[in-house]
Amino acid sequence: MDLQAIIKARESWLNWKNIHPLRAVLSELPDIPDAELILGDTVTLRSEMADSKARAAVTRAARMMKPWRKGPFDLFGTYIDSEWRSDKKFNLLAPFMDLEGKTVADVGCNNGYYMFRMLEQNPKSVLGVDPSPLFKTQFDLINRYAQAPHLRYEMLGIEHMAGFEQTFDTLFCLGVLYHRSDPITALKSLKSALKRGGELFLDTFYIEGDAPVCLVPESTYSKIPNIHFIPTVTSLEYWCKRAGFEKFEVLATVRTGPQEQRKTDWIEGQSLADFLDPKNPERTVEGYPAPRRVYIKTYRK
Ligand SMILES: C[S@@+](CC[C@H](N)C(=O)[O-])C[C@H]1O[C@@H](n2cnc3c(N)ncnc32)[C@H](O)[C@@H]1O
C-alpha cells in the first residue's frame, strides 16, 4: 500500500466546494504570537496579546466550520460547546493509559480533541487518522495556534492502517468499528500497524447478553445510517481474538446519556434526545436497545 500516494491524492479533498472556503478563511487568519495551548477538559487557546479583531476572526472561522462534534474547546475566549463532551470519554480512558515516550495513533480522530489531550502524557508522537476534510480543517484551525510539534493529521482511514507495518506502541480506535461492514478485517488492519505487544484502546456500541451474537440494524440505528454490527462483549472479544489480539480487558461499559451527547449551538440538526423513543428512552426510535458503549484494551500477540 503506497500511503504517500494516497495522502497526496487526498490533498485535493481540501478543494471540495464546501471545504475550499474554510481553507481560504484559515489561510487568512492573523498570527497571534503569544498563543498558548492549555490542556484540560476544555482544550484551550489563550493569549494576552490577541486584539478583538483577531479573536473575532478566529470565532468567525470556527463558526463556519460547524458542526463541531467533539470537544469542548476554548479559542481565545470563544467556547465551542461541541455536541459530545469528549472529555468524559478521554477521562474514562486516561487512568488506563501511559503514553510517555510512545508512538501513538488515533484512528477516526475527528477534529483531534483526544490528540491534544494525549499531550498531557508526553507521547513521542501522535498521528491522527480520519478521512474527513472538515474535521481535518477543524484540527488545522486549533493547531494553527497550538503549533503542537508532535501531532500529525492524515486524511486516511482504518483500512489504510495495515500500511503502517508495526509502527505504533499504542492505537486508539474509538467509535469507529460499528461503521465498518467487516469489523474483523478492520481489527486486522489495526493489528498490522501495532508493534508486537502493542496495545489497542477501542470502544464500540454493544448489546447486552453473553451469547456470541450481534445486532444487525435493518437500516438505521439511533438514526445513524452506516451502523453495520453491534456485538455483545463476547462477540467483540472473539473478533479481537480472530484478528490476532490477546488479553482482552473490559475497562468500562457506559450508557450514553444527555450529559455526554446533546444538541448545542455548535451543531446543526439533531442529537441523542431525538434518536431515542420519546415514550421509552431504553429504546432507539427504531425500537433497538438504546446506545451503550464498551471500552476495551487488548494487545497484539
Ligand atoms: C463516531 S465518530 C468517533 C470520533 C472519535 N474517535 C470519538 O470516539 O469521539 C467516527 C469518526 O470516524 C471517522 N471515520 C469515517 N470513516 C472512517 C474510516 N474509514 N476510518 C477511520 N475513521 C473514519 C469519522 O469521520 C468520524 O470522525
The ligand as an SDF file (V2000), in Angstrom:
LIG
                    3D

 27 29  0  0  0  0  0  0  0  0999 V2000
  -18.4770    8.3960   15.8630 C   0  0  0  0  0  0  0  0  0  0  0  0
  -17.0800    9.3410   15.3320 S   0  0  0  0  0  0  0  0  0  0  0  0
  -15.9140    8.9450   16.6000 C   0  0  0  0  0  0  0  0  0  0  0  0
  -14.9060   10.0480   16.8070 C   0  0  0  0  0  0  0  0  0  0  0  0
  -13.9340    9.8520   17.9650 C   0  0  0  0  0  0  0  0  0  0  0  0
  -12.9960    8.7770   17.6840 N   0  0  0  0  0  0  0  0  0  0  0  0
  -14.6620    9.5940   19.2440 C   0  0  0  0  0  0  0  0  0  0  0  0
  -14.6740    8.4680   19.7270 O   0  0  0  0  0  0  0  0  0  0  0  0
  -15.2240   10.5260   19.8150 O   0  0  0  0  0  0  0  0  0  0  0  0
  -16.4970    8.4000   13.9540 C   0  0  0  0  0  0  0  0  0  0  0  0
  -15.2960    9.0220   13.2660 C   0  0  0  0  0  0  0  0  0  0  0  0
  -14.8010    8.0860   12.3080 O   0  0  0  0  0  0  0  0  0  0  0  0
  -14.4070    8.8150   11.1640 C   0  0  0  0  0  0  0  0  0  0  0  0
  -14.3400    7.8800   10.0240 N   0  0  0  0  0  0  0  0  0  0  0  0
  -15.2010    7.7210    8.9880 C   0  0  0  0  0  0  0  0  0  0  0  0
  -14.7360    6.7790    8.1420 N   0  0  0  0  0  0  0  0  0  0  0  0
  -13.5680    6.3260    8.6680 C   0  0  0  0  0  0  0  0  0  0  0  0
  -12.6020    5.3650    8.2520 C   0  0  0  0  0  0  0  0  0  0  0  0
  -12.7510    4.6930    7.1340 N   0  0  0  0  0  0  0  0  0  0  0  0
  -11.5130    5.1860    9.0210 N   0  0  0  0  0  0  0  0  0  0  0  0
  -11.3470    5.8850   10.1740 C   0  0  0  0  0  0  0  0  0  0  0  0
  -12.2290    6.7960   10.6070 N   0  0  0  0  0  0  0  0  0  0  0  0
  -13.3160    7.0250    9.8640 C   0  0  0  0  0  0  0  0  0  0  0  0
  -15.4480    9.9030   11.0370 C   0  0  0  0  0  0  0  0  0  0  0  0
  -15.0080   10.9720   10.2090 O   0  0  0  0  0  0  0  0  0  0  0  0
  -15.6010   10.3050   12.4990 C   0  0  0  0  0  0  0  0  0  0  0  0
  -14.6850   11.3010   12.8740 O   0  0  0  0  0  0  0  0  0  0  0  0
  1  2  1  0
  2  3  1  0
  2 10  1  0
  3  4  1  0
  4  5  1  0
  5  6  1  0
  5  7  1  0
  7  8  2  0
  7  9  1  0
 10 11  1  0
 11 12  1  0
 11 26  1  0
 12 13  1  0
 13 14  1  0
 13 24  1  0
 14 15  1  0
 14 23  1  0
 15 16  2  0
 16 17  1  0
 17 18  1  0
 17 23  2  0
 18 19  1  0
 18 20  2  0
 20 21  1  0
 21 22  2  0
 22 23  1  0
 24 25  1  0
 24 26  1  0
 26 27  1  0
M  CHG  2   2   1   9  -1
M  END
$$$$
